[in-house]
Amino acid sequence: MKVILLVLLTSVNSARGACLDHFNSGSPPGITSLSGYGSWVNSYTCLRWDWNSISVIPQGLLHGTITTSLNFDRNVLTTQGIPHDAFNRMTSLETLQLQHMYLTVVKATWFHNLTSLHTLWLSFNNIHTIEVSAFKDLVSINTLGLNDNDLKEIQFNVFNPDNLPNNIGSLYLSTNPWNCTCLMCWAKLGQGTWITLKESSGTTSCSTPAALANQLYLNVSR
């Protein structure tokens, strides 16, 4: 009996802290639903569900996890498919990848309490709106990818120092249809102080107004 118990405990402990690697290396659709997953995912420090066809994150699935890295890249998630508190209790989370999907709005409640998060990728979506206070709890954030979306403007309140508790060493805003008006002055004001703009797949250029079309944003006089 002692031998059996020891084997079981060893098996559990060897899984705890490991990576749940359920990315799809073959052809779509791969995994289409997470309904079959339960609280046992909480024992993994790494969760990979990238390159699948997941459209909904079940309510409460990720509550209480010890996960430090979570990857949902290249699924079919929409804003509506992510519960308002989907990631709120992932206080150990350091890296979150939500790229190449169909997100349109970054909700103010998604990233509450993520005090350990230092890298957040939201690139290659259809994001046109970021709600105020979306990033206010990210006291450790250093890298934030918002490139290759449908962003025209981001209000100053989203990125002002009061709602952005940590300086962002790498902020990616390129390849968006920016409307270079005074509403975007925060990016130039903050450059080199509380944010540092970086380029990725393209440049951070103006689309409108017509007089500024194709000009690099940081070269535009305010």
N, C-alpha and C positions, 0 to 999 in steps of 0.2 A: 504493500500500500504506500509506504514512504517513497519507494522508488518511482511509482506511478505519479504520485503527487509532485515529486521533484521534476519529473519530465514535463508535466503540465505547466508548472510554474516557469520552467526554463523556456518553454515554447511561447508562453504569453509575454515574458520579458524580452525575448528576442524580437518579437513583432513590435512591441512598444517602442516608439521612437523611430521606427523604420519608415520607408516611403511606400505609400499606397500608389502604385504606378499603373493606373488604368487609362493611360492615353491610348488612342487608337492608331496603330501603325499601319493599318491596312486601308481598305476602301471604306467610304461612308456607308451606312450611317454610324456604325460603332454603337456606343451606349446612347440610348435615347431617353432614359429615365433614371433618376436617382432614388426612386421610391423603394427599391430593394435594399438600400443602404440604411444602416441604423447607427445607434450610439457607439458601436464598435469602431467607427472611423475616428473617434476621439483619441485613440491610442497612437495615432500616427503623427509624426512631426512634419511629414511631407505628403501632400495630396495632389495627384495629377489626374485630371480628367480632360486634358486637352485633346483636340482633334476628334471630338465626338459629335453627337447631335442632340445635346442636352438643351432643353428649352426652359426648364423650371428648376430652381433650387428649392427643395421642400422646406417648409417652415420648420425651424428648429434643428435642422440636420447638423449644422456646424456649431451649435451652442455648446460651449464647454470644452472645445477641442484644445489640444496642446500644440496644434499645428503652427509651424513657423513659415511654411511655404505652401501657397495654394495656387494652382494653375487651372484656369478654365478657358484658355485660349482656343480659338477656332471651334466654338460650339455655336448654337443658334439661340443663345440667350438674348432676351429683350429686357428693357427696363421693367416691364410688367412681370417678368419671370423671376425677378430677384426680390424676395420679401424685404420689407423696410428695415428689418433688424437681422438680415441674413448673416452679417459678419460681426455684429456688435460684441459678442462674447469671446471673440478670438483675440484675447489680450496678448498672446504670445506671437501673433502673426507678424512676420517681418517683410515678406514679399507676397504681393497679390497681383496676379496677371489676369486681366479681363479684356484681352485684345481680340481683334478680328471677329467681331460679333455684330449684334444689331441694337446696341444700347443707344438711346436717344437723349435721355436725361440722366444726369448724375444726381441722385437723391441726397438730400441733406442728412438723412439718418443712416445711410449705409455704413459709414466709416466711424461711427461713434465708438469711443473707448479703445480704438486701435492705437494705443500709445507706443507700441513697439514697431509699428509699420514704418520701414524706411524706403521701400520701393513699391510704387503703384503704377501699373501700366494700364491705361484705358485707350490706347491707340487703335487706329483702324476700326472704328465703330461709325455710327451715324450721330454722334453726340452734337446737339445744338444748344443745350442748356445745362448749366451747372448751378444747382441751387446754393444760395448763400449759406454759409456755415458747413458746407460739405466736407471741408478739410480742417475744420477748426480743432479737432481732437488729435490731429496727426503730429504730435510733439517730436517725433523722431524722423519725419519724412525728409528725404534727401533727393530722391529721384521720382519725378512725376511725369508720365508720358501722356500727353493729350493730342499728339500729332495725328494727322490723317483722319480728321473728323469733319463735322459740318458746323464748326464754331465760327460765328461771325463777330461776336462780342462776348466778353466776360466782364461782368460788373466789378468795379473796384472792391466792393465788400467781400468778394470771394477770396481775393488775394491780398487784402490789406494786412498789415502786421498783426492787427487785433484778432483776425480770424485765421491767421497762419502762424502758429506758435513756433515753427522752426524754419530757418532759412532753407530754401530749396536750392541745392547746389546744381541740379540739372533739371530744368523745366523745358519740356519739348512741346512746342506749339506749332511746328511747321506743317505745311500742307493743309491748311484750313482756309476758308474763304473770308478772311478778316476784313471787317469794315473799320478802317483806320480813322476813327473819330476820337474825340476827347474821352469817350468812355473807356478807351483802351490805353489811356496815358499811364495807368498804373504799371504797365510792363516796362516802359522806359524809365519811370521814376524808381522802380525797384531794381532795375538791372544793376548787378554788381553789389547790391546791398542785401536785400532779403530774398532776391531770386537771381538766378543766372540762366538766361535763355541759351538753349543748345539746339543745334540742327540735327535732323535725323534723315528721313527719306526725301526731304526737300528743303525749301527755305520758308522762313516766316515772312511772308509777303502780303501786301495789301491786294484785295480784290476790288474793293470800293472804298471811297468814291472814285469815279472814273479818272479823275486827275492824278490819283495816286496808284492806280492799278499797276501791279507787278513790281512796285518799289519795295525794297526791303524795309520792314517795319521800323527797325532801329535807325534807319537813315532818314526817316520822315521827321521833319521839324514839327514840334508841337506848338 
